Amino acid sequence: MIKPDYPSVLLIYTGGTIGMIENPETGALEAFNFDQLQENVPELKRFNYRISSYQFNPPIDSSDMEPALWSKLVKIIHYNYDNFDGFVILHGTDTMAYTASALSFMLENLSKPVILTGSQLPIGVLRTDGKENLITSIEIAAAKYPDGRAIVPEVCIFFENLLLRGNRTTKINAENFNAFRSYNYPPLATAGIHIKYEYDRIRKADLNLPMHPHYVFDTNVLILTIFPGIQENVVSNVFRIPGLKAVVLKTYGSGNAPQKPWFIRLLKEATQRGIVIVNISQCPAGMVEMARYETGLHLLDAGVISGFDATVESVLTKLMFLFGHNLTPKEVRNEMNRSIAGEFTRPEL
């Protein structure tokens, strides 16, 4: 019998591999009904928790994930916020890092765990990684200090024994179980025989502030990757896209790009028109330091701002989020230089 004061967790199934079982007649993978969750994952019965579930109908392939569905997730969490100790979102792996990044900005003053997880193999397959990911995510979502505060009041991704800050995470593997990595911020916890929390790395919640949900996005942004031989007409046409608000510029190394006069001119013209250009490195690890080399200094002079050590997923969703709130380009530039959800580490000046 579950006591009233025992932990409570809401499972939200959006779609993805984890929620699939094999049809015994056709052999095809199909989404199973989460009303039968304990039948498919009998280990959950050993939790003395109150576990409820909400299922997207129809389930969404993560390739189809978009801001409207992020808003739906926030509405579900907000509506149920006072009724549960934590939330576990089951999500396809392909866009999980984008969703985790977006939610970290949308759930302002979050004081409860929101853990995204999934699997590389369907939960109905014998060797699935889904059961372990799900079970440990539930335990983390319910974990509290003796005084009742959540141990991990953040949006996180749990995968293959590691709890990672959601807006620091990138999918790096389509084949192995260790599908995600946080290159520039260490894990918040490691699951072995025990779950070992790294308390100093976890953001602290201000319990005096209510959780404030946000729902608006402006998707007039894009990613431009620099490569040897990139043509002027390509870059020129990108910056002339009607309605374009921001560009995530993926440069070389520590933030370097071609010094060709036409390239610097196009960047400068774009920033003068109010397009926000954020410089992030094509290298998954390390930080953009535009003042380090002359090639980076040219970008600074053109009005390009640094993305520091942020992921492309967090920079892109943060730009969507900020422009969705009708901020001016100047205001967006200021906010991109401020970490609002632990999404980057700014070097000390």
C-alpha positions in Angstrom: 0.0 0.0 0.0 1.4 3.4 -1.0 1.4 6.0 1.8 0.1 9.5 1.0 3.5 11.1 1.7 5.4 8.7 -0.6 7.0 10.2 -3.7 4.9 10.8 -6.8 6.1 11.0 -10.4 4.3 11.8 -13.6 5.5 9.9 -16.7 4.9 11.8 -20.0 5.3 9.6 -23.1 5.8 11.8 -26.2 6.9 9.0 -28.5 10.1 7.4 -29.5 11.8 4.0 -29.5 11.4 3.4 -25.7 7.6 3.1 -26.0 7.7 0.4 -28.7 6.9 -3.3 -28.5 7.0 -5.8 -31.3 3.6 -7.0 -32.7 3.8 -10.8 -32.4 1.8 -11.2 -35.6 3.5 -8.8 -38.0 6.9 -8.3 -36.3 6.5 -4.5 -36.7 7.3 -2.1 -33.9 4.2 -0.4 -32.5 3.7 2.1 -29.7 2.1 0.4 -26.7 -0.6 1.8 -24.4 0.9 3.3 -21.3 -2.1 2.3 -19.4 -0.4 -1.1 -19.5 2.9 0.3 -18.4 3.4 -1.9 -15.3 2.6 -4.9 -17.5 5.4 -4.0 -19.8 7.8 -2.9 -17.1 6.9 -5.0 -14.0 9.9 -3.6 -12.1 7.9 -0.4 -11.5 5.7 -2.3 -9.1 8.6 -2.5 -6.7 8.6 1.3 -6.4 6.5 2.4 -3.5 5.7 5.5 -5.4 2.5 7.0 -6.9 3.3 6.8 -10.6 0.8 8.3 -13.1 1.2 8.6 -16.9 0.2 10.9 -19.7 0.5 9.8 -23.3 0.7 11.8 -26.4 -2.0 10.6 -28.8 -0.8 9.8 -31.4 2.8 9.4 -30.2 5.3 11.8 -31.9 8.4 10.7 -33.7 11.2 12.9 -32.3 12.0 14.0 -35.9 8.6 15.8 -35.8 9.2 17.5 -32.5 8.6 21.3 -32.7 8.0 24.3 -30.4 4.2 23.8 -30.3 4.9 20.4 -28.7 7.4 21.9 -26.3 4.6 24.2 -25.2 2.3 21.2 -24.8 4.9 19.6 -22.5 5.2 22.8 -20.4 1.4 23.0 -20.1 1.2 19.4 -18.9 4.0 20.0 -16.3 2.5 23.4 -15.2 -1.0 21.9 -14.8 0.3 19.0 -12.7 3.1 20.9 -11.0 1.7 20.9 -7.5 0.5 17.3 -7.6 3.9 15.5 -8.3 7.4 15.6 -6.9 9.0 15.1 -10.3 8.4 14.5 -14.0 9.9 12.0 -16.4 9.5 12.6 -20.1 10.0 9.6 -22.4 11.2 11.0 -25.7 12.9 9.9 -29.0 16.6 10.4 -28.9 17.1 12.4 -32.1 15.8 15.7 -30.8 15.9 15.0 -27.1 18.7 17.6 -26.6 16.7 20.3 -28.3 13.6 19.6 -26.2 15.7 19.5 -23.0 17.3 22.8 -23.9 14.0 24.4 -24.7 12.3 23.3 -21.5 15.2 24.6 -19.4 14.3 28.1 -20.6 10.5 27.6 -20.6 10.3 26.4 -17.0 11.5 29.5 -15.2 12.3 29.0 -11.4 11.9 25.3 -11.7 12.2 23.6 -8.3 11.4 20.0 -9.3 13.2 17.4 -11.5 12.2 17.1 -15.1 14.1 14.2 -16.5 14.1 13.2 -20.2 15.0 9.7 -21.1 14.5 7.2 -23.9 16.3 4.2 -25.4 18.2 2.9 -28.3 16.3 -0.3 -28.3 12.5 -0.6 -27.8 11.4 -1.5 -24.3 9.8 -4.6 -25.6 13.1 -6.0 -26.8 15.0 -8.4 -24.5 18.3 -6.4 -24.5 16.6 -3.0 -24.2 18.3 -0.2 -22.4 14.9 1.4 -21.9 14.0 -0.3 -18.6 17.2 0.8 -16.8 16.9 4.3 -18.2 13.3 4.6 -17.1 13.6 3.1 -13.7 16.6 5.2 -12.7 15.0 8.4 -14.2 12.0 7.8 -11.9 14.2 7.3 -8.9 16.0 10.6 -9.7 12.8 12.4 -10.3 11.5 11.4 -6.9 14.8 12.0 -5.0 14.6 14.5 -2.1 16.7 15.9 0.7 15.4 15.1 4.2 13.7 18.5 4.3 11.7 17.7 1.2 13.6 19.7 -1.3 14.3 18.1 -4.7 17.9 16.9 -5.1 17.9 17.7 -8.8 15.6 20.7 -9.6 16.7 20.9 -13.2 15.8 19.8 -16.7 18.1 16.8 -17.3 18.8 13.9 -19.6 19.4 10.5 -18.1 21.0 8.0 -20.4 23.3 5.0 -19.9 24.1 5.7 -16.2 24.7 9.4 -16.5 22.5 12.3 -15.5 23.4 15.3 -17.7 22.2 18.9 -17.6 19.7 19.0 -20.5 20.9 22.2 -22.1 24.6 21.0 -22.1 23.8 17.7 -23.8 24.2 16.6 -27.4 23.4 13.3 -29.1 26.7 11.7 -30.2 25.9 8.1 -31.1 23.2 6.5 -33.1 24.4 2.9 -32.5 25.6 2.4 -28.9 23.7 2.8 -25.7 25.8 5.9 -24.6 23.9 8.1 -27.0 24.5 11.4 -25.3 27.4 13.4 -24.0 27.9 16.7 -22.2 31.3 17.8 -23.4 31.7 21.1 -21.5 29.9 20.4 -18.2 30.4 17.3 -16.1 27.6 14.8 -15.2 25.3 15.8 -12.3 25.1 12.2 -11.2 26.3 8.7 -12.0 24.2 5.6 -11.5 26.0 2.5 -10.3 25.2 0.4 -7.3 24.1 3.7 -5.9 23.2 7.0 -7.5 26.1 9.3 -6.8 25.0 12.9 -7.0 27.5 15.7 -7.6 25.7 18.3 -5.4 28.0 21.2 -6.2 27.3 20.9 -9.9 23.5 21.0 -9.6 21.6 24.3 -9.8 19.9 25.5 -6.6 16.3 26.3 -6.7 14.8 29.5 -5.1 11.8 28.1 -3.3 10.5 31.6 -2.7 9.8 32.0 -6.4 6.9 30.2 -8.1 7.6 28.2 -11.2 6.8 30.5 -14.2 6.0 28.7 -17.5 6.7 30.2 -20.9 5.1 29.2 -24.2 6.2 31.5 -27.0 8.9 30.9 -29.6 10.0 32.6 -32.8 11.5 30.1 -35.2 13.0 32.7 -37.6 16.5 31.4 -36.9 19.0 29.1 -38.6 22.3 27.4 -38.4 25.1 28.3 -40.8 28.1 26.0 -40.8 31.4 27.4 -42.2 33.4 25.1 -44.4 36.4 25.5 -46.7 35.2 26.9 -50.1 31.9 28.4 -48.8 30.7 30.8 -51.5 29.7 34.4 -51.1 26.3 33.9 -52.8 25.4 31.2 -50.3 26.2 33.4 -47.3 24.6 36.4 -48.9 21.3 34.6 -49.7 21.2 33.2 -46.1 21.4 36.6 -44.6 18.7 37.9 -47.0 16.1 35.3 -45.9 12.9 37.3 -45.2 12.1 37.6 -41.6 15.4 36.1 -40.4 16.1 37.1 -36.8 19.2 35.2 -35.8 22.0 32.9 -37.1 24.0 30.4 -35.2 27.4 30.5 -36.9 29.4 27.3 -36.5 33.0 28.2 -36.9 36.3 26.5 -36.6 38.3 25.8 -33.5 38.0 28.5 -30.8 35.7 30.6 -33.0 37.6 31.3 -36.2 36.2 32.0 -39.6 37.5 33.1 -43.1 39.0 36.6 -43.3 37.8 37.2 -46.8 36.5 40.8 -47.0 33.2 39.8 -48.5 32.5 37.4 -45.6 33.3 40.1 -42.9 31.2 42.6 -44.9 28.2 40.4 -45.0 28.4 39.7 -41.3 28.7 43.4 -40.5 25.8 44.3 -42.8 23.6 41.6 -41.2 24.3 42.7 -37.6 23.7 46.3 -38.6 20.2 45.2 -39.9 19.5 43.7 -36.5 20.3 40.0 -37.2 21.8 38.5 -34.1 24.8 36.2 -35.0 26.1 33.9 -32.3 29.5 32.2 -32.8 29.8 28.6 -31.6 32.6 26.1 -32.4 32.2 23.1 -34.7 34.3 21.3 -32.1 32.0 19.6 -29.5 34.4 20.3 -26.7 36.0 23.7 -25.8 35.0 27.3 -25.8 34.8 30.1 -28.4 37.4 32.8 -27.7 37.2 35.3 -30.5 39.9 37.5 -29.0 42.4 34.7 -29.2 43.3 34.9 -32.9 43.1 37.6 -35.5 40.5 35.6 -37.4 38.2 35.8 -34.4 38.8 39.4 -33.8 37.4 40.2 -37.3 34.1 38.5 -36.2 34.0 40.6 -33.0 34.5 43.8 -35.1 31.6 42.7 -37.3 29.2 42.5 -34.4 29.2 38.7 -33.9 28.7 37.6 -30.3 30.2 34.6 -28.5 28.3 31.5 -27.7 31.1 30.5 -25.3 30.9 26.7 -24.6 27.2 26.3 -25.3 25.8 23.5 -27.5 24.1 24.3 -30.8 20.8 23.0 -29.4 20.8 25.4 -26.5 21.9 28.4 -28.5 19.3 27.7 -31.1 16.4 27.2 -28.7 17.5 30.1 -26.5 17.4 32.5 -29.5 13.9 31.1 -30.4 12.8 31.7 -26.8 14.1 35.2 -26.5 12.8 36.5 -29.9 9.5 34.8 -29.0 9.2 37.3 -26.1 9.5 40.2 -28.6 12.8 41.4 -27.3 14.8 43.8 -29.4 18.0 42.6 -31.1 20.0 44.5 -28.5 18.1 42.9 -25.6 18.6 39.5 -27.2 22.3 40.1 -27.5 22.5 41.1 -23.8 20.6 37.9 -22.8 22.8 35.7 -24.9 25.7 37.0 -22.9 23.9 35.9 -19.7 23.5 32.3 -18.5 19.8 32.0 -17.6 19.6 28.2 -17.0 23.2 27.1 -16.7 23.6 26.7 -20.4 27.2 27.9 -20.7 30.2 28.8 -18.7 31.5 32.3 -19.2 35.2 32.7 -18.7 36.2 35.1 -15.9 37.3 38.5 -17.2 
